[in-house]
Amino acid sequence: MRQFFFNIIFLTASTLCFSQETSVQKREFRGVWVATLNAIDWPYSEKDSADQQKEDFISLLDFHQKRGINAVIVQVRSSADVIYPSNIEPWSSSLSGKMGEAPKPFYDPLAFMISETHKRGMEFHAWVNPFRAVTNIQSVKVSSDHVYKRHPEWILKYHNLAILNPGIPEARKYIESVIEEIISNYDIDALHFDDYFYPYPDHGEIKADRATYRKYRVGNESIRDWRRANVNTFIEDIHALIIEKRPSLKFGVSPYGVWRNERDDQNGSPTRSGYTSYDHLYADVRLWLQNGWIDYVAPQAYQSTKHRNIPFKELITWWSNNSFGRHLYAGHATYRVQTSLEKGWRDNAEMPSQLYHTRSSENIHGSVFYNSTSLLYNQGGMADSLKNIYNVPALLPLMPWIDGTNPNPPEKPSIAVGETGIELKWQNALVAEDGDLATSYVIYSTTGGKLPNIDDPREILCIVPGNASSYIDERSLDLEKYTYLISALDRIHNESEAVLPVYPKEQNVILPAPFNEEMIVELNDAILKTTWEVVDRVVDNQGITMIKEVN
């Protein structure tokens, strides 16, 4: 595959424009995990002021956006502590250095991050660790209002780790109340869980929940089946909560990469992993996909393509065959490039090879990178590689089971010569049939008097936020050099018809080819005697909606 460098033509705090270099998928999820636990990715230090935190997050977003990223997955609740003002749980120590203390001067980090992310046309996924309570009970100082102290009867200890016991219904309901607070109060695009359900079996089998098992088991089910049933019930309940409270909200999970090995289950992957999501973390992710309880899965396929027991390509291909119509985003370990002892990660071509494989594979809708810091440091040249690979923008993949209704196109699009370039204007799209408004607008552009091909992402000039009503193309002052189309996107990235901006009536109307005089006459005959009218017409088999102003 040819590689081209990605050039930024125009950048503001709210708009990113792209060069038109090479063809890739028009729709692709390009995410990055931003961990807040122990200031792994953000804030950069627990001692940073609120102003510094804001400045650093803006820089983080700009950095990733310039490399083609269109979604951030930010850890908002790492260990039953949060990065937003909550009525249920204490402030995270990552914001102030002490659990329970708000950032100074006070601000709402989550509201701020969501706003800045949406300004850039990117998605914000709220990453929650549902069951982890304390990462290390020997060293972490928890506040008095932390659930570890308020409800010790819910706590399941495993060596130095403390989790909320998934087998206790009240503990699960407590987590659901935390989730409800987030999705009710914040304009997030998705809820995201990681791989921590029951703890990883690094030091032997869990034993502290046997009394809970005897109390709550159903019939003669084994303790392992009981644990899986606890997590299954929790995931199903969260799915039901989202349907009730925020039916347009996406729900995704990032499990450990191996569901089950083929040697243990005929439906398993051709891997030889020492532990699996199903058998050891009690997370039956394949069942969740089958039942439609989650909208996407981002398995942590953190081994290289050369790994003997869990090779990346074979593993991610298994997931593509077992996603059951839901989205699959490959989870990539950029943090392992040039640092892991695994031989495959010593090769800087490893990560590009993984990306090219996922992009050429059926049923894989994108990628997510762990973590933000490894990209910021350009570890193994990975940030540079993303500039080459993600060299044109991408819309988010569609989820028709959530919302399949397209928004209306922007109203009254116009074009004129401005002081610094060609000025495009429009009015907000009308409310769609399902009640949705446009959340962003896509501007397509091409030369040679031809209409842009809206299926070709190379011809996307800009994606601007929904509160914008104009854009200035500073490349030229010549009205005839470029031809434009403008479409609207809704929250799920359904796209409206693309409309042609017209010249104000005080200017001479000069429509580029293929809009000849016969077509203009034909359009005029079809348009009613109103100020503005939309006329459907197929041009070059593209199904473009043309708009023309009449008296």
C-alpha positions in Angstrom: 0.0 0.0 0.0 1.3 3.4 -0.9 1.9 5.8 1.9 1.5 9.5 1.8 2.2 12.2 4.4 -0.8 13.8 6.0 -0.7 17.6 5.7 -2.7 20.0 7.8 -4.0 22.8 5.6 -6.1 24.7 8.2 -6.5 24.2 11.9 -8.4 26.1 14.6 -9.6 25.0 18.0 -12.8 23.7 16.4 -12.0 22.8 12.8 -9.5 20.5 11.1 -9.1 20.4 7.4 -7.2 17.8 5.4 -5.1 17.4 2.3 -6.5 15.2 -0.4 -3.9 12.6 -1.0 -4.9 8.9 -1.0 -8.0 6.7 -0.8 -9.0 4.9 2.4 -12.2 3.9 4.0 -14.7 6.7 4.4 -15.8 5.3 7.8 -13.3 4.1 10.3 -13.0 4.2 14.1 -9.7 5.6 15.1 -9.5 5.8 18.9 -6.9 6.3 21.6 -7.1 5.3 25.3 -6.3 8.1 27.8 -5.7 6.6 31.2 -6.1 8.9 34.3 -5.1 6.3 36.9 -1.8 7.4 38.6 -1.6 10.2 35.9 -0.6 7.6 33.3 -1.7 9.7 30.3 -3.5 12.7 31.8 -3.1 14.8 33.9 0.6 14.7 33.3 1.2 15.2 37.1 -1.0 15.1 40.1 0.5 18.4 41.1 -0.7 20.2 38.0 -3.1 23.1 38.5 -6.5 23.1 36.9 -5.3 25.6 34.3 -2.4 23.4 33.4 -4.6 20.3 33.2 -6.9 22.1 30.7 -4.0 23.3 28.6 -2.5 19.8 28.5 -5.7 18.1 27.5 -6.2 20.6 24.7 -2.7 19.9 23.5 -3.4 16.2 23.7 -6.5 16.5 21.6 -4.8 18.6 19.0 -1.9 16.2 18.8 -4.1 13.1 18.2 -6.4 14.9 15.8 -3.5 15.9 13.6 -2.7 12.2 13.3 -6.2 11.2 12.2 -7.7 10.1 15.5 -11.4 10.7 15.7 -12.3 9.4 19.1 -10.8 9.5 22.6 -11.6 6.9 25.3 -10.9 8.7 28.6 -10.8 7.0 31.9 -13.4 8.8 34.1 -13.6 6.3 36.9 -10.6 4.1 37.6 -11.0 2.8 41.2 -14.4 3.8 42.5 -13.1 7.4 42.3 -14.0 9.9 39.6 -12.8 12.9 37.6 -16.1 14.8 37.8 -18.2 16.2 40.7 -20.3 13.3 41.9 -22.9 12.8 44.5 -21.9 9.1 44.9 -18.1 8.8 44.7 -15.0 10.9 45.7 -12.7 12.9 43.4 -9.8 11.0 42.0 -6.4 11.6 43.5 -5.0 12.0 40.0 -6.5 15.5 39.9 -5.1 16.9 43.1 -2.8 14.3 44.6 -5.3 13.4 47.3 -8.5 11.4 46.9 -11.6 13.4 47.7 -10.1 16.8 46.8 -11.4 18.8 43.9 -9.0 20.3 41.3 -7.9 23.9 42.1 -9.3 26.3 41.0 -12.5 24.3 40.8 -13.7 23.1 37.4 -15.5 20.0 36.0 -12.9 18.1 34.1 -15.3 15.8 32.4 -17.6 18.6 31.1 -14.5 20.4 29.9 -13.0 17.4 28.1 -16.3 16.5 26.4 -16.7 20.1 25.2 -13.2 20.3 23.8 -13.5 16.9 22.2 -16.8 17.8 20.5 -15.3 21.1 19.2 -13.0 19.0 17.1 -15.7 16.7 15.7 -14.3 13.8 17.8 -16.2 11.3 19.9 -15.8 11.1 23.7 -16.1 7.6 25.2 -16.3 7.6 29.0 -14.1 4.7 30.2 -15.2 3.2 33.5 -13.6 0.4 35.5 -16.8 -1.1 36.9 -15.6 -3.4 39.7 -12.1 -2.3 40.7 -12.2 -0.5 44.1 -8.6 -0.1 45.3 -5.5 -1.0 43.2 -3.3 -1.6 46.3 -4.8 -1.7 49.8 -1.3 -1.4 51.3 -0.3 1.8 49.6 -3.4 3.7 48.4 -5.0 6.1 50.9 -8.7 6.1 50.3 -11.0 8.9 51.5 -13.6 8.3 54.1 -16.5 8.5 51.6 -15.0 5.8 49.4 -17.1 2.7 48.9 -14.2 0.6 50.4 -14.9 2.2 53.7 -18.6 2.8 53.4 -19.5 -0.7 52.4 -16.7 -3.1 53.5 -19.3 -6.0 53.2 -19.3 -5.5 49.4 -15.5 -5.7 49.0 -13.8 -8.8 47.6 -10.0 -8.9 48.4 -7.5 -10.6 46.2 -4.0 -10.2 47.7 -3.5 -6.4 47.6 -6.3 -5.7 45.2 -9.9 -4.9 46.3 -12.9 -5.1 44.0 -16.6 -4.7 44.4 -17.9 -8.3 44.6 -19.8 -9.0 41.4 -21.7 -11.7 43.2 -23.5 -9.2 45.5 -26.6 -7.7 43.9 -26.4 -4.6 46.0 -22.8 -4.0 44.8 -23.9 -4.3 41.2 -26.8 -1.9 41.8 -24.4 0.6 43.3 -22.2 0.5 40.2 -25.3 0.9 38.1 -26.2 4.1 40.0 -22.7 5.5 39.2 -23.3 4.7 35.5 -26.7 6.3 35.6 -25.2 9.5 37.1 -22.7 9.7 34.3 -25.0 9.1 31.4 -27.7 11.4 32.8 -25.5 14.4 33.5 -22.9 14.3 30.7 -23.0 14.4 26.9 -20.8 11.4 26.3 -20.9 9.5 23.0 -20.3 6.1 24.5 -19.9 4.2 27.8 -16.8 2.0 27.8 -15.7 -0.8 30.1 -12.2 -2.3 30.1 -11.1 -5.9 31.0 -11.3 -5.8 34.8 -14.3 -7.8 35.9 -13.1 -10.6 38.2 -9.3 -10.1 38.9 -6.6 -11.7 36.7 -5.5 -15.0 38.3 -1.8 -13.9 38.7 -1.5 -15.3 42.3 -3.8 -18.3 42.3 -7.6 -18.9 42.4 -10.0 -16.5 44.1 -11.3 -17.9 47.3 -12.8 -15.0 49.2 -16.2 -15.1 47.5 -17.2 -18.7 48.4 -19.6 -17.6 51.1 -21.2 -15.2 48.7 -21.5 -18.1 46.2 -23.2 -20.3 48.7 -25.7 -17.5 49.5 -26.6 -16.4 45.9 -26.0 -19.4 43.7 -28.8 -20.8 41.6 -29.4 -24.5 41.8 -26.3 -26.6 41.4 -24.4 -24.2 39.2 -20.6 -24.3 39.7 -18.8 -21.3 41.2 -17.3 -20.6 37.8 -20.6 -20.5 36.1 -22.0 -18.5 38.9 -19.3 -15.9 38.5 -19.9 -15.7 34.8 -23.7 -15.3 35.4 -22.9 -12.4 37.8 -21.0 -10.5 35.1 -23.5 -11.4 32.4 -26.4 -10.1 34.5 -24.4 -6.9 35.1 -23.7 -6.3 31.4 -27.4 -7.0 30.5 -28.6 -4.6 33.2 -26.3 -1.8 32.0 -27.5 -2.4 28.4 -31.1 -2.1 29.7 -30.2 1.0 31.7 -28.8 2.7 28.5 -31.9 1.7 26.5 -34.1 3.3 29.2 -32.1 6.5 29.9 -30.0 7.2 26.8 -31.0 4.9 23.8 -28.7 6.7 21.5 -25.7 6.1 23.7 -23.1 3.5 22.5 -21.8 0.8 24.8 -18.5 -0.9 24.3 -16.2 -3.3 26.1 -12.4 -3.8 25.8 -11.8 -7.3 27.1 -8.6 -9.4 27.4 -7.8 -10.4 23.8 -8.6 -14.2 24.1 -12.1 -15.2 24.7 -11.3 -19.0 24.8 -8.7 -21.2 23.3 -9.7 -23.5 20.5 -8.3 -26.5 22.5 -10.9 -25.8 25.2 -13.9 -24.8 23.1 -14.7 -25.5 19.4 -15.8 -21.9 19.1 -12.5 -20.6 20.5 -9.6 -18.9 18.7 -6.5 -20.7 17.4 -4.5 -19.5 20.3 -2.7 -21.0 23.4 -3.2 -18.3 26.0 -2.4 -19.0 29.6 -5.7 -17.5 30.7 -8.8 -16.3 28.9 -11.6 -13.8 29.3 -14.2 -16.5 29.7 -12.4 -19.0 32.0 -10.4 -16.7 34.3 -12.0 -13.2 34.2 -15.5 -14.7 33.9 -16.4 -12.3 31.0 -18.3 -14.1 28.3 -17.9 -11.3 25.8 -18.9 -13.5 22.8 -22.3 -14.0 24.5 -22.7 -10.3 25.0 -22.1 -9.7 21.3 -24.5 -12.5 20.3 -27.3 -11.0 22.5 -26.7 -7.5 21.3 -25.9 -6.2 24.8 -22.9 -4.2 23.6 -22.5 -2.1 20.5 -18.8 -2.6 20.0 -15.9 -4.7 21.2 -12.3 -3.6 21.3 -10.3 -6.7 22.3 -6.8 -6.0 23.7 -4.9 -7.9 21.0 -1.6 -6.8 22.6 0.6 -9.5 21.2 2.7 -9.1 18.0 2.0 -10.8 14.7 5.1 -13.0 15.5 3.8 -14.2 18.9 3.9 -18.0 19.2 0.8 -18.5 21.2 -1.4 -15.5 20.5 -0.5 -14.1 17.1 -2.2 -10.8 16.4 -3.6 -11.6 12.9 -5.1 -14.9 13.8 -6.6 -13.6 17.0 -8.2 -10.5 15.4 -9.5 -12.6 12.5 -11.2 -14.8 15.0 -12.9 -11.7 16.5 -14.0 -10.6 13.1 -15.8 -13.9 12.6 -17.4 -13.7 16.1 -18.6 -10.1 16.3 -22.2 -11.0 15.3 -23.0 -7.8 13.4 -21.6 -5.5 16.1 -18.6 -3.3 15.6 -15.1 -4.7 16.1 -12.2 -2.3 16.8 -8.8 -3.9 17.2 -7.0 -2.9 20.4 -3.3 -2.2 19.6 -0.4 -2.1 22.2 1.5 1.0 21.0 3.0 1.1 24.5 4.9 -2.1 23.8 6.7 -0.9 20.7 10.5 -1.0 21.3 9.9 -1.7 25.0 8.4 -5.2 25.2 10.7 -8.2 25.6 8.6 -9.9 22.9 10.7 -10.0 19.8 8.0 -8.9 17.4 7.7 -5.5 19.1 11.3 -4.7 18.4 10.4 -4.1 14.8 9.0 -0.6 14.0 7.1 -2.1 11.1 5.0 -4.3 13.4 2.3 -1.7 14.2 1.8 -0.5 10.6 1.6 -4.2 9.6 -1.2 -4.7 12.2 -3.1 -1.6 10.9 -2.9 -2.6 7.3 -4.1 -6.1 8.2 -7.1 -4.8 10.1 -8.0 -2.3 7.4 -8.0 -5.0 4.7 -10.1 -7.5 6.9 -13.8 -7.9 6.7 -15.9 -7.0 9.7 -13.2 -4.9 11.4 -14.4 -1.3 11.8 -11.3 0.4 13.1 -8.6 0.5 15.8 -7.9 1.8 19.3 -4.4 2.5 20.6 -3.1 2.1 24.1 -1.9 4.5 25.2 -1.9 8.2 24.6 1.5 8.8 26.1 3.2 6.3 23.9 1.9 8.1 20.8 2.8 11.5 22.3 6.4 10.3 22.7 6.3 8.9 19.2 7.4 5.6 20.5 9.0 3.5 17.7 7.9 6.2 15.3 4.3 5.2 15.7 2.9 8.8 15.7 4.7 9.4 12.4 3.3 6.2 11.0 -0.3 7.3 11.8 0.3 10.5 9.8 1.0 8.3 6.8 -1.7 5.7 7.4 -4.5 8.1 8.5 -3.7 10.6 5.8 -7.4 11.5 5.1 -10.3 12.0 7.5 -12.8 9.3 8.3 -16.4 9.5 9.6 -17.4 7.1 12.4 -18.8 3.7 11.4 -22.6 3.5 11.3 -24.7 1.7 14.0 -28.1 1.3 12.3 -29.4 -0.8 15.3 -29.1 2.4 17.4 -30.2 4.9 14.8 -30.6 4.5 11.1 -32.4 7.8 10.3 -30.4 10.3 8.3 -30.4 13.9 9.3 -31.7 16.7 7.1 -29.2 18.6 5.0 -28.0 22.1 5.9 -30.4 24.9 4.9 -29.8 27.6 2.4 -26.1 26.9 1.6 -24.4 29.8 -0.2 -21.0 30.6 -1.6 -19.3 34.0 -2.1 -15.9 35.6 -2.3 -14.7 36.7 1.1 -11.7 38.8 2.1 -9.4 35.9 2.7 -11.0 33.1 0.6 -14.1 31.5 -0.6 -16.8 31.8 2.0 -19.4 29.0 2.5 -22.4 29.7 4.6 -25.5 27.7 5.6 -28.2 27.5 8.2 -28.7 24.7 10.6 -30.4 21.6 9.3 -34.0 21.1 10.3 -34.9 18.5 12.9 -34.9 15.0 11.4 -37.8 12.6 11.6 -36.3 11.0 14.7 -35.9 14.3 16.4 -32.1 14.6 15.8 -30.3 17.7 15.0 -27.0 18.0 13.1 -23.9 17.7 15.3 -21.4 18.5 12.6 -21.1 19.3 8.9 -18.9 17.8 6.2 -17.6 20.0 3.4 -16.5 18.2 0.2 -14.4 19.9 -2.4 -13.0 19.1 -5.8 -11.5 20.8 -8.9 -12.1 20.7 -12.6 -15.8 21.7 -12.5 -16.8 18.3 -11.3 -19.0 17.5 -8.3 -17.1 16.0 -5.4 -17.6 12.2 -4.9 -19.1 12.0 -1.5 -18.0 8.3 -1.2 -14.3 9.3 -1.5 -12.8 10.6 1.7 -10.0 12.3 -0.2 -12.5 14.9 -1.2 -13.5 15.8 2.3 -12.1 19.2 2.9 -13.4 19.8 6.4 -15.6 18.5 9.2 -16.9 21.4 11.2 -18.9 21.3 14.5 -22.7 21.6 14.5 -22.6 25.1 16.0 -20.8 26.4 13.0 -22.6 28.1 10.1 -19.8 29.1 7.9 -16.3 28.1 6.7 -13.7 30.0 4.7 -11.6 28.1 2.2 -8.4 30.1 2.2 -6.8 28.2 -0.7 -8.3 30.5 -3.3 -10.2 33.6 -4.1 -11.4 32.2 -7.4 -15.1 31.1 -7.3 -14.6 28.8 -10.3 -11.6 26.9 -9.0 -13.4 24.5 -6.6 -16.8 22.9 -6.5 -18.3 22.2 -3.0 -20.9 20.0 -1.4 -22.1 20.2 2.2 -23.7 17.5 4.2 -24.9 17.2 7.8 -24.0 14.5 10.4 -26.0 13.5 13.4 -24.8 12.1 16.7 -24.3 8.6 15.3 -22.7 10.0 12.1 -25.6 9.2 9.9 -25.1 11.6 6.9 -27.6 13.7 5.1 -27.8 14.3 1.4 -25.0 16.6 0.2 -26.2 20.0 -1.0 -24.6 22.4 -3.5 -24.0 25.9 -2.2 -25.4 28.6 -4.5 -24.3 32.1 -5.3 -26.2 35.0 -3.8 -28.5 36.6 -6.3 -26.5 39.8 -6.3 -23.7 37.9 -7.9 -23.6 36.5 -11.4 -24.6 32.8 -11.2 -21.9 30.8 -12.8 -22.4 27.1 -12.3 -19.5 24.8 -13.3 -19.9 21.8 -15.5 -21.9 19.6 -15.6 -24.4 22.4 -14.7 -25.1 23.7 -18.3 -27.9 26.1 -19.4 -30.3 23.3 -20.3 -30.0 21.9 -16.8 -30.6 25.3 -15.2 -33.7 25.8 -17.3 -34.9 22.3 -16.3 -34.3 23.1 -12.7 -36.1 26.4 -12.9 -39.1 24.7 -14.5 -39.3 22.3 -11.7 -38.9 24.8 -8.8 -42.0 26.3 -7.3 -42.3 30.1 -6.9 -40.8 30.2 -3.4 -37.7 31.7 -2.1 -35.9 28.4 -1.5 -36.8 24.9 -2.8 -35.0 21.6 -2.7 -35.2 19.6 -5.9 -34.0 16.0 -6.0 -31.9 15.2 -9.1 -29.4 12.5 -9.8 -26.1 14.0 -11.2 -23.4 11.6 -12.4 -25.3 8.8 -10.5 -24.3 10.3 -7.2 -27.8 11.2 -5.9 -26.8 14.7 -5.1 -29.5 17.1 -3.9 -29.1 20.4 -5.7 -30.4 23.7 -4.4 -30.9 26.9 -6.4 -32.2 30.3 -5.3 -35.2 31.7 -7.2 -37.2 34.9 -7.0 
